[in-house]
């Protein structure tokens, strides 16, 4: 957790075991601190920042930002990073032990978490600074073909699964999607691919 004052001085606080992400005073980190301060000043309330890729954390980091005020004056922000590589590890465990695949997309075509996230080699510098995450074509996932409009809408699934945002099917695969807007300005898409053979059997 990081407390950033309006003069850009910061205090890092950590508790217990976990992943510690050092934030040096580089142009990029200073820009993110400015973003946090500007966002807190504009909104006046806590908010989720768009995810960023942190090499030291081996994956994307989502940040929760909360303004700290004294009276009506903003004196700083509390920045709480959430390392999402732990989610990828959970998804890999789910796939290995329960034979159930799942992954999370951010803003339709960016991969936020996937069981094989750590095995993906992509060039961060080729991506827009506002969303430096792997694209769906960077990860070998056959189910991604359905997300690009392949297959057909599996409309009957909507009658049996609550809160489903989309469902598409090909000859061999069915994907079920659920969207949420609770973690920032862009939607998250929770996707579960299923074998059509399993459903028929």
C-alpha positions in Angstrom: 0.0 0.0 0.0 1.3 3.5 -0.9 0.4 6.9 0.5 1.2 9.6 -2.0 1.2 13.2 -0.8 0.4 16.1 -3.1 4.1 17.0 -3.2 4.7 13.5 -4.7 6.5 12.2 -1.5 5.3 8.7 -0.7 5.3 6.2 2.1 5.1 2.4 1.4 3.3 0.3 3.9 3.2 -3.6 3.8 1.9 -6.2 6.1 2.6 -10.0 6.3 3.8 -12.1 3.4 3.1 -11.4 -0.2 4.5 -9.7 -3.3 6.1 -6.3 -2.7 6.2 -4.1 -5.8 8.8 -1.4 -5.6 7.7 1.9 -7.2 10.9 3.9 -8.2 10.6 7.6 -9.1 10.7 7.0 -12.8 8.8 9.1 -15.4 6.2 6.3 -15.6 5.7 6.0 -11.8 5.5 9.8 -11.4 2.9 9.9 -14.2 0.8 7.3 -12.3 1.1 9.2 -9.1 -0.1 12.3 -10.9 -3.0 10.3 -12.3 -3.9 9.1 -8.9 -3.9 12.6 -7.4 -5.7 14.2 -10.3 -8.4 11.4 -10.3 -8.9 11.8 -6.5 -9.2 15.5 -6.8 -11.7 15.2 -9.6 -13.9 12.5 -8.2 -13.6 13.1 -4.5 -14.2 9.5 -3.8 -12.3 6.1 -4.1 -12.0 4.6 -7.6 -10.4 1.8 -9.5 -7.6 2.7 -11.9 -7.1 0.9 -15.2 -4.8 -2.2 -14.9 -1.1 -1.8 -15.7 1.5 -4.5 -16.4 4.2 -4.7 -13.8 7.2 -6.8 -14.8 8.3 -7.4 -11.2 4.9 -8.8 -10.4 4.9 -11.0 -13.5 1.5 -9.7 -14.6 -1.1 -7.0 -14.4 -1.8 -5.0 -11.3 -5.1 -3.4 -10.5 -5.0 -0.3 -8.3 -7.6 1.1 -5.9 -7.2 4.8 -5.1 -8.8 6.6 -2.2 -8.4 10.4 -1.5 -7.2 11.6 1.8 -8.5 15.0 2.9 -8.0 17.5 5.7 -11.2 19.5 5.8 -11.9 20.4 2.2 -8.2 20.1 1.2 -6.8 17.0 -0.6 -3.5 16.1 1.2 -2.8 12.9 -0.7 -4.1 9.5 -1.8 -3.9 6.0 -0.6 -2.9 3.6 -3.4 -3.6 -0.1 -2.9 -2.3 -2.3 -5.7 -3.8 -5.7 -6.2 -1.5 -8.2 -8.0 -3.6 -10.3 -10.4 -1.0 -13.0 -11.0 -2.5 -14.8 -8.0 -5.8 -15.0 -9.9 -3.9 -16.6 -12.8 -2.4 -19.2 -10.5 -5.9 -20.0 -9.1 -7.2 -20.4 -12.7 -4.4 -22.8 -13.5 -5.1 -24.8 -10.4 -8.8 -24.9 -11.3 -7.9 -26.2 -14.8 -5.4 -28.7 -13.5 -7.3 -30.1 -10.6 -10.9 -29.7 -11.7 -10.6 -29.7 -15.5 -12.4 -26.4 -15.7 -11.0 -23.6 -17.8 -11.8 -19.9 -17.1 -10.2 -16.6 -18.0 -10.8 -12.8 -17.6 -10.7 -10.2 -20.3 -10.5 -6.4 -19.9 -12.3 -4.2 -22.4 -13.2 -7.1 -24.8 -9.7 -7.8 -26.3 -7.2 -7.5 -23.5 -6.3 -10.5 -21.3 -6.4 -9.7 -17.6 -5.9 -13.2 -16.3 -5.5 -16.6 -17.9 -4.0 -19.9 -16.7 -1.1 -19.6 -19.1 -0.4 -15.9 -18.5 3.1 -16.5 -17.1 4.1 -18.5 -20.2 3.2 -15.6 -22.5 6.0 -13.6 -24.1 4.7 -10.3 -25.4 6.2 -6.9 -26.0 4.7 -4.3 -23.7 6.2 -1.4 -25.6 4.1 -2.2 -28.6 0.9 -1.5 -26.7 -0.9 1.7 -25.9 0.3 3.1 -22.5 -3.4 3.3 -21.4 -3.8 -0.5 -21.5 -0.5 -2.4 -21.6 -2.0 -5.9 -21.4 -1.7 -8.8 -23.7 -4.2 -9.0 -26.5 -6.3 -12.2 -27.0 -4.1 -13.1 -30.0 -1.0 -13.2 -27.8 -2.2 -16.3 -25.8 -2.9 -19.7 -27.4 -6.5 -20.1 -26.4 -8.8 -21.8 -29.0 -11.9 -20.3 -27.3 -10.8 -16.8 -28.3 -12.0 -17.5 -31.8 -15.6 -17.5 -30.6 -15.1 -14.1 -29.0 -14.2 -12.6 -32.4 -17.7 -13.4 -33.6 -17.2 -17.1 -34.6 -19.8 -19.8 -34.0 -23.4 -19.0 -33.2 -25.2 -17.5 -30.3 -26.2 -20.2 -27.8 -29.5 -18.6 -26.9 -30.9 -21.5 -25.0 -28.2 -21.2 -22.4 -29.7 -17.9 -21.3 -32.7 -19.8 -20.0 -30.6 -21.9 -17.6 -27.8 -19.7 -16.5 -28.4 -16.5 -14.5 -26.5 -13.3 -15.2 -25.0 -14.5 -18.4 -24.0 -11.7 -20.7 -23.2 -13.8 -23.8 -23.0 -17.4 -24.9 -21.6 -18.7 -28.2 -21.1 -22.1 -29.6 -19.0 -23.9 -32.2 -19.0 -27.6 -33.1 -16.6 -28.4 -30.3 -16.8 -25.5 -27.8 -19.3 -23.3 -26.0 -18.2 -20.2 -24.1 -20.3 -18.5 -21.4 -19.5 -14.8 -20.6 -20.5 -12.7 -17.6 -19.7 -9.0 -17.6 -19.0 -6.7 -14.6 -18.4 -3.0 -14.4 -17.4 -2.9 -10.7 -13.6 -2.6 -11.2 -13.1 0.6 -13.3 -14.3 2.4 -16.3 -13.9 -0.6 -18.7 -15.9 -3.9 -18.2 -14.3 -7.1 -17.1 -15.5 -10.2 -19.0 -15.4 -13.5 -17.0 -15.4 -16.3 -19.6 -15.8 -20.1 -19.1 -15.2 -22.3 -22.2 -16.9 -25.7 -22.1 -16.5 -28.7 -24.4 -19.6 -29.2 -26.4 -19.0 -33.0 -26.1 -19.2 -32.7 -22.3 -22.6 -30.9 -22.4 -24.0 -33.4 -24.9 -22.8 -36.3 -22.8 
